[in-house]
Amino acid sequence: MTGRRAGSARLPAPVVDAGLVAVAVADAWLAAWDTSRLGVVLAAVACAALALRRRAPLAVVLLTVPATVVVDLVAAPLAALFALSERSRDRRLPAACAVLTAAASAAPWPWHDPESRDRTWTLIQFVYTLAGTAAPVLLGQLVQARRDLSQRLAEIEEAREHERALHAQAVLARERAQLAREMHDVVSHQVSLIAVQAGALQVAAKDTDAREAARTIRSLSVSTLDELRNMVTLLRASGGRATELTPQPTLADIRRLVATSGIDAELTGRLPDTITTPAQRAIYRTVQEALTNVRKHAPGADATVRLWRDGDDVGVTVTNGRPTRPSLPLPGSQQGLVGLRERAEILHGTFASGPTADGGYRVSVRLPAPPK
């Protein structure tokens, strides 16, 4: 409830930008009322540039530097440094801009050849101003880290919800399998005995009505037994047993897997439908594991799934780019990749994985192709 109230009370971005520009204009008015026309123009440019701080923060910082040299501005350069630090992933860039802003503020204006005492006071003023410009840089980095942490926590909570759903499905599958065993071992056995006894009664009975009743009981028992066997088969299929009714992924399911992966993924190429069922499952599981690893270890990265055929071999290559957001150091067992390698070796194929030159990752499996 507290998070919802805070989110609903947040002001719209245009209102915040307008208020910030107004504060900067008031600060510039107090600082530039007795300066030259050049100072007024530069201060006006610096204040107006704050409206673009969300789209081009570096350009806004550079536009405030000339005004800082001529006029003793405070609000505009500090707000520009905060916006840059909040959005920049390179920490060296806000630090360099903070030093530049401090140097511009401490530089004497109009330019002249300062005496030794003036140079000392200029250096002292630079140090104090640098301490002031470092504050919005550190605050912006703190806000950025808090935002990234909130995103990571939301992703972890989503992963936990998914794991809880999988655990519930596994428990339900075990219960269905247990129910299937009970039905097979107890109910089916009893119904079979009823059918056998009814058949014996049909043969031994002398009364016509008794034989007809026994025949009806036997017929119903056989029908019930067939229905029970079908129910047992279905329960075992949904309970995780490998039966002929268990749905297995094929090449036709890869497109839906890519579309519902939750990342920016593209599927290219195609493979012939004559590929064996184990090979189709191996290719599907490779794509599934690779996309899961992209979502877990490379948040914000895009991916390309390429199906290909090369002479006597077929395969799939999943390549993702560099992550756009930092990921938490979550533990990984690497069992998924090990399982893919073992699956490929069973099918007399090869499996390869490793980082790319641009900071991404590539997973590839090669399997023998069926004869044309």
Salt bridges, closest charged atoms under 4 A:
ASP17 OD1 - ARG53 NH2 3.16
ASP17 OD1 - ARG54 NE 3.21
GLU86 OE1 - ARG87 NH1 3.03
GLU86 OE2 - ARG147 NH1 3.31
ASP90 OD1 - ARG92 NE 3.21
ASP148 OD2 - ARG89 NH1 2.54
GLU155 OE2 - ARG152 NH2 2.84
GLU155 OE2 - ARG325 NH2 2.75
GLU157 OE2 - ARG164 NH2 3.17
GLU158 OE2 - ARG295 NH2 2.73
GLU161 OE2 - ARG164 NH2 2.43
ASP185 OD1 - HIS184 ND1 3.05
GLU212 OE2 - ARG215 NH2 2.66
ASP310 OD2 - ARG366 NH1 3.55
ASP313 OD2 - ARG366 NH1 3.22
